[in-house]
Amino acid sequence: MRKGLLAALLLLPFAAAPAAAGFLDVPPFKGNDTGGIIAWSPAIAHTYRDIAAAHCATWYKAARITSVHKRYGDYVSFECHFPKGYDPRKWMVYGPPVRALN
């Protein structure tokens, strides 16, 4: 009984540390089928377009970047829209078109 209580008391600071650290205040990404936001950091400076495109591709949509604020605490916002020439009947029969990245 004492060993279990001692172990719980020793592990308590480690369980509470992430909540008090403050690094979970800003969600790194949030979105749905109409668009979303990506928290800005220098790590995503060259990949935020790919992140938005991958998110919108889950709904067979294309991504359009609407604003980029290159400061900590700000976001890159994007919207998802159907690509030009979208025909839902063709996509149901043949599937989405295969596109190459240039």
C-alpha contacts under 8 A as a table, 3 or more apart, distances in Angstrom:
res1	aa1	res2	aa2	distance
1	M	4	G	5.35
1	M	5	L	6.39
2	R	5	L	5.14
2	R	6	L	6.02
3	K	6	L	5.06
3	K	7	A	6.08
4	G	7	A	5.14
4	G	8	A	6.20
5	L	8	A	5.10
5	L	9	L	6.21
6	L	9	L	5.16
6	L	10	L	6.19
7	A	10	L	5.13
7	A	11	L	6.21
8	A	11	L	5.24
8	A	12	L	6.09
9	L	12	L	5.31
9	L	13	P	7.90
10	L	13	P	6.97
11	L	14	F	5.42
11	L	15	A	6.47
12	L	15	A	5.22
12	L	16	A	6.38
13	P	16	A	5.27
13	P	17	A	5.99
14	F	17	A	5.29
14	F	18	P	7.78
15	A	18	P	7.07
16	A	19	A	5.72
16	A	20	A	6.73
17	A	20	A	5.33
17	A	21	A	6.01
18	P	21	A	5.10
18	P	22	G	7.42
18	P	23	F	7.71
18	P	24	L	7.88
19	A	22	G	6.74
19	A	24	L	7.50
21	A	24	L	7.70
22	G	25	D	5.69
23	F	26	V	7.21
24	L	27	P	6.59
26	V	39	A	7.28
26	V	73	G	7.44
27	P	30	K	7.01
27	P	39	A	6.92
28	P	38	I	5.81
28	P	39	A	4.86
29	F	36	G	7.57
29	F	37	I	5.92
29	F	38	I	4.55
29	F	39	A	6.18
30	K	36	G	5.53
30	K	37	I	5.48
30	K	38	I	6.59
31	G	34	T	7.68
31	G	35	G	5.61
31	G	36	G	3.77
31	G	37	I	6.25
31	G	55	H	7.93
32	N	35	G	5.63
32	N	36	G	6.23
33	D	56	C	6.88
33	D	59	W	6.51
33	D	80	C	6.56
34	T	79	E	5.74
34	T	80	C	5.03
34	T	81	H	7.10
35	G	56	C	7.35
35	G	63	A	7.80
35	G	77	S	7.64
35	G	78	F	5.41
35	G	79	E	3.77
35	G	80	C	4.84
36	G	52	A	7.97
36	G	77	S	5.87
36	G	78	F	5.55
36	G	79	E	6.37
37	I	75	Y	5.97
37	I	76	V	5.53
37	I	77	S	4.36
37	I	78	F	6.29
38	I	48	Y	7.49
38	I	75	Y	5.39
38	I	76	V	5.07
38	I	77	S	6.40
39	A	72	Y	7.86
39	A	73	G	6.97
39	A	74	D	6.24
39	A	75	Y	4.52
39	A	76	V	6.36
40	W	44	I	6.91
40	W	45	A	7.79
40	W	69	H	7.34
40	W	70	K	6.32
40	W	71	R	6.53
40	W	72	Y	5.95
40	W	73	G	6.90
40	W	74	D	5.89
40	W	75	Y	5.12
40	W	76	V	6.26
41	S	44	I	5.78
41	S	45	A	6.86
41	S	70	K	7.59
41	S	71	R	7.41
41	S	72	Y	6.24
42	P	45	A	5.10
43	A	46	H	7.71
44	I	47	T	4.99
44	I	48	Y	5.44
45	A	48	Y	6.40
46	H	49	R	7.55
47	T	50	D	5.23
47	T	51	I	6.30
48	Y	51	I	5.00
48	Y	52	A	6.22
48	Y	76	V	7.62
49	R	52	A	5.21
49	R	53	A	6.09
49	R	63	A	7.93
49	R	65	I	7.27
50	D	53	A	4.99
50	D	54	A	6.02
51	I	54	A	5.26
51	I	55	H	6.26
52	A	55	H	5.14
52	A	56	C	6.22
52	A	63	A	5.95
52	A	65	I	7.86
52	A	78	F	6.82
53	A	56	C	5.25
53	A	57	A	5.98
53	A	62	A	6.34
53	A	63	A	5.10
54	A	57	A	5.11
54	A	58	T	6.89
55	H	58	T	5.78
55	H	59	W	7.94
56	C	59	W	5.68
56	C	60	Y	6.57
56	C	61	K	5.17
56	C	62	A	5.81
56	C	63	A	5.81
56	C	80	C	5.56
57	A	60	Y	4.60
57	A	61	K	5.26
57	A	62	A	6.46
58	T	61	K	7.42
60	Y	82	F	7.34
60	Y	96	P	7.19
61	K	80	C	5.79
61	K	81	H	5.27
61	K	82	F	4.72
61	K	83	P	6.30
62	A	80	C	5.56
62	A	81	H	5.41
62	A	82	F	5.93
62	A	83	P	5.71
63	A	78	F	6.57
63	A	79	E	5.78
63	A	80	C	4.69
63	A	81	H	6.46
64	R	78	F	5.48
64	R	79	E	5.33
64	R	80	C	6.35
64	R	81	H	7.55
65	I	68	V	7.67
65	I	76	V	7.51
65	I	77	S	6.15
65	I	78	F	4.26
65	I	79	E	6.53
66	T	76	V	7.73
66	T	77	S	5.62
66	T	78	F	5.07
66	T	79	E	6.92
67	S	76	V	5.73
67	S	77	S	5.34
67	S	78	F	7.05
68	V	75	Y	6.61
68	V	76	V	4.54
68	V	77	S	6.66
69	H	74	D	5.85
69	H	75	Y	6.02
69	H	76	V	6.26
70	K	74	D	7.06
70	K	75	Y	7.77
71	R	74	D	5.61
82	F	86	Y	6.29
83	P	86	Y	5.65
87	D	90	K	5.57
87	D	91	W	6.40
88	P	91	W	5.05
88	P	92	M	6.16
89	R	92	M	5.22
89	R	93	V	6.50
90	K	93	V	5.21
90	K	94	Y	5.75
90	K	95	G	7.10
91	W	94	Y	5.25
91	W	95	G	4.32
91	W	96	P	5.19
91	W	97	P	7.74
92	M	95	G	5.68
